[in-house]
Amino acid sequence: MTAAGPAAEGLRQRKARQTWTAINRAARRLALERSVDDISVQEIAERADVSVRTVFNYFPSKEDAVLGVRDLPPPPVSVARFLAAPGPLLDDVVALAFDSLRENWGGFTETASAAAELGELLEKNAKLVQRIAKAGERFEGQIVEVVLRRVDDRLQAKVAVAVAGRLCGLAVEQWVRGGAGPGGRETLEEIVAAFRRSL
């Protein structure tokens, strides 16, 4: 999905997004019915009405298919906005991280019921939590590299990204626990405001 959203998508992008969503939903529902360890990529493919090869074209593992985590670079439009932004660094890093999170974690824009399903799966499966943690490390590394295009200090970039990442993480936690609407931007803004009041 592009940063401009589904309205700007062409047919190929729309079909790819639909296939990605079908695989993610099939994997998530199968994992809820049984467990992640008790499902196969073949079953995911059958439930999504795609081939096993197609599943692997979209996700490197069944765990990633269940979580709906992608490994995409930050959206170019968001990077350009960040690099041109005159605002406080932390605010701009939070916006960049949040946009990148939405691009990389397709489920983050889904419904409250999808969030509840994801929350249930994370509570039941430590392997999924570890998978998200690893994806988070890669994600933070990508954001740090973008921030370094605006500031020269690697430590400053890492600190800004770590803080922004944790603030975005709190928004995701609220979403997964049913305390925020799809996408969580309003919740993120409340969290950032609470953070600023704490300083």
N, C-alpha and C positions, 0 to 999 in steps of 0.2 A: 504494500500500500504506500502510496506517495504521501509526502507531508501535506499536500494540498487536499488529500482525502479522496473518497470514492468518486465524487463528482468529476474529478479531473482524470480518472482512470480510463485507459483504453480497454478494449475488449480483452486483450491478453492479460493485462494486470488484474482486471476484474475476475477472470476465470482462475488465475493463479491465487488470488485472495480467497475465492470460493473453495478451491481445492484445499488450500491451507486450512481454512476454517472447518471443512468437512473432516479432514484428518484429525485435527485437534479435538473436535467434539467427539468423534468416534473413540479416540484414544482415552479421553477423559471419562466418557460414560462406561467404557469397558473396565477401566481401572476402578471406578466407583462400584460396579457390579461385583467385581472380584477384588483383585489387587494388582498393582503394577507388575509384580513378579509372576503373576498367574496369567498374564495376557501375552500374546505374541504379535509381532509386526504383521504376520499373515492375517490375524483376526482384525487388527486395526484396518488393514487394507480392505478386507471384505466388508466391514461395517461402513467404511467411507466410500465404497464402490470405486476403488482405485487399485492399481497394481502395487505390489510390495516395492518395486523400484520407484514408483511415484512417491510412496511414503518416505523412502530414503532420499529422494530428491529434495524434499521439504524439511526433513528432520533427520539428524544423525543417529538418533536412538528413539526407542519407544518412550523413554522418560521425557525426552524433549518434546515428543508429540503430545504427551499427556499435559505437560506444563504449558506448551504453546510458546516456548522461548525461541527466539531467532537470534542469530549472531550477525546482525547487520551493523554497518558503521552508522554513526549519527547522521540523521537526515541532512542532506546538503543545504536545504533551505534553512534549517535550524542552525547549522554551523555558520552560514553567511550572516544570519541575524545576530548570532552571538558575537562574531568577529566585528561587526559594525556597531554593536550596542555600546552606548556611552554610560550605561547605568552602573550601579555597584556590582563588582565582580560576582559576589555570592548570588545575588538575584539573577544575574545572567546565566551563571552556571546551573542554578536550580532549573531555570526555564529550559536550557539545553538538555540537561539530564532528564527532565520530565518528558520532553518531546522525544528523546531517544528511547526512553523506557516505553512509551506508547508505541513506537515503531517496532521495537524488538520484542515486546510482549503483547501479542495480539489480543490475548484474553483480557488485558487490562482495560480494554474499551467495551467489553461485553456487559451483560446484565448483572444485577445483584445475585441472581440464582447461579450464574457461572462463577461468581466470586465465592459464593457459599460452597459450591462443589470443589473449587480449588482449595479453599480453606480446609475442607474435610480431608481431601487427599494429602495435604501437607501435614496435617495432624497425624495421619496414619502411617506415613512413609518417610522415614529419615533419608532415604536415598534421594527423594525428590527435593528435600530441603538442601541437601549437599549439592545437588545439581544446580539449584537456583543460586547458591552461594558461589559456585564456580563461574556461572554465567555473570554474576554480579562483579566478580573480580575482573573478568575480561571487559565487561562494560565500563567499569571505572577506568581501566587502562586506556580505552579508546577516548573517553571524555578528557582525561588528563592530557593526552596528546593534542586535542583540540584547544584546550585552555592554554597550553604552552605556545600556541600561535598568537596569543594575546598578551601573555605575561612571560617574563624571562626567568622567573624563579620557580624551579621544579617543586620545591617544598610548598610554596604558596599554592601552586596548582593542585598538588595532591591534597592539601588541607581543604581547599575550597571544594574539590570534588568529593572528598570524604564526607564533609558536612552536607553538601547538596544530596549526596547519595543516601545519607541517613534520613534526611528530611523527606525525600521521595519514598524511601522505604517505609517510613511511618504512614504516608498516604496509602501505600499499597496494603500495609497491615490493616488500616481502617477499612479499606475496600474489601479485603478478604473476609474480615469479620462482620461485614454488613453495615459498617458505620459511614459509608460514603457512597455516592452515586457512581455510575459508570464513568471511568476516566479520572475521577478524583481531583480535578484541578482546583475546585473550590476548597476541598479539604486540604490540599497542599498549600494553598494561600493562607488558610487558617493556621496551619502548622508553622509556616515561615513567620507569620505575624507573632505567634506564641514564642518562637525562637528569639525573635528580635526583642520582645519584651523581657526575655530572660537575660539579655546581655547587660 
